[in-house]
Amino acid sequence: AGVRRIEAVTGAKAENTLYAVEDLVRDMQQRIGNPNLTQAIGKLIEQNSTLTAQVAAMRKEQIDAMAKSIAENIADYDCDGVITIAKKMELPAEDIKDLAFNLKSRISNLVMVAGSEIGGKPSLSIMLGDDIVARGVNAGEVVRAAAKEIQGGGGGQAFMATAGGKNPDGMDEAINYVIEAIK
């Protein structure tokens, strides 16, 4: 206890280490096109933050447009007074969640089941409108049972639940299971 270790290089190895660091700094200065690395890196970080914010804003606009389009074409989805949207989507889970909340705010009698596969891993999301939850349907219970179809598990709240799994081939069965269980 109380012993500190110091590692150092000396002699020719110290010179070689110093030359390697100098070469690295020069290479970075050339790649960035600015001799002041601190300033250039700060500028790149700021640009990255700006671009990230712009991408997030564009995604939000796309999700809003998608939700608006679905809400305007509700007649295509209406079945016995319940608006059922069940499909596979090529969206990340976060975007599906944003879409689901956007639709929930527009449609009180919504049943949305969305399946996606990112990197070979399936995910299932369920969103229920307030009217559906009031009928006693619990999305968390339904998604736990449906997750078995994709060899996974899940859970959530009465109105929103998600599941992940290992078997993307079971996605159609999982979506069908959810629709039948909610009916």
N, C-alpha and C positions, 0 to 999 in steps of 0.2 A: 504494500500500500504506500502511496505517496511517491512512487517511482515514475518518472516521466521518461519516455523514449523519444529520442531525437534521431531522425534519419538524415544523413547528409551525403553529398558527393564532393569529392575533392580532386584536385589535380586536373588531369586531362578529361576525366568524366565531367567535372564541373564546367569546363570550357565547352564540351560537346552539348551539355544540357542547356547552357546559356545560348549557344548558337542555334539550337533547335527551337528555343522559345523565340528568339529574334526572327528566325525564318517563318515561324507560325504567325507572328504579329505582322510581318511584311506581307505575307500571303493574304491575311485577312484585310489588310489595308487596301490591297489591290482588288480583291473580290468586292469589297464594299465600295471602293472608289473614293475613300475619304481617309486621310492620314490620322484623323482624330477618331479612334475606335469608340471611345466612350460616347461621343456625340452621335456617331453614326448608328450605334446599337440602340441608343435611346430613341432615335428617329424611327428605326425599324420597328421597335416595340410599339411606339405610338401608332404607326401605320397599321400594324397588325391589329391593334385594338379597334381602330376605326373600321377596318375591313370586317372584323368579326361582328361589330355592331351593325354594319350595313347588311351582312348576310342574315343576321337574326331578324332584322326589320323586313327583309325580302321574304323570308320564310313565313313570318307572321302574316304578311300580305297574301301570300299564296294560300295559307291555311284559311284565312278569312274568305278569300275568293272561292275556295273549294266548298267551304261550309255554306256560303251564300248560294252557290249553284245547287247544292244538294237540297237546301231548304226551299228554293224556288221550284224544284222538281219533285216536291213531296208526293204528288199524286202517283208518281212511279213507284213509291215505296209503301203507300198506305195499305194496310191489311187489317180489317176489323177494328178500325179506330186506333191502331198502334202503328207508328212509323218504324218499320224495321229496316235497318241497314246492316247487311251482313256481307262482308267481302274481304278478300285479300288485298292488301295495299302495300305498295313498295315505298313505304315511309319508315323512318326510324320511329321507335316507340314514343319518343318525346313529341314528335309531330302528330302522331296518332292521338296522343293524350290531349294535345292542344286542340285538334280538330274535334275530338269528342266533347270537350268542355264548351267549345264554340257552338256546336250543334245542340247541346243540352240547354244552353241559354236561349236558343231559338225555338226548341220543340219540347214541350212538356211530356208528350207521350212517346218518347224516343226509346227504342231498343237498338243500340249500335254494337255490333260485334265486328272487330277488325283483327285480322291475322296478318302477321308480317314475318319475314325471314331476313335477318341481317347476319351475314357471315356464317350461314348454315345453322343458325340458332333460331328456332321459331318463338314468336311471342304472340300472345292473344290478349286483346283488351276488350272489356265490356263496359259500356256506359248506358245507364238507365235514366230516363227522365223522371221527374218528380211523381207524375201520375202512375208510372209503372212501379216505383218503389212503394207508393201508397197502397198498391194492390197486394203487397207482401212479398214481392220478388226481391231477392238479395243477390247482387252481382258477385259478391265474395264467395258465397256458397256454390253458385253455378260455375264460376271459373275454376274452383278447386276440383270439381268433378270433371269438367271439360279438359283440364290440364293433363289428365291421364292419357288422353288420346295423343298428346305430343310428348309423352313420357316426361312429364315435369310436374311442377307444382305452382301454386299461386294463391292469391288472396286479395283482400282489399276491403272496401267499404260497401255499404248496401247499394250505392249508386254507381260506383266505379271500382273495377277490379282488373288485375292483370295477372298473366301467368307466363312462364317461360318453360322451355323444354329442350329435349335433345332430338326429337323426331319431327322434322318439317313435313314428312309425308303424311302425318296424321292431322294436318291443319284443317283440311276439308271436313273430316269427321268431327273435329273439335268445334268448328263453327256450327255445323249441323246440330251437334249435341246441345249447344247453347240455345239455339232457336227453338228446338223441341222442348227443352227443359223450361224455357220461359213461357212457351205457349201453355 
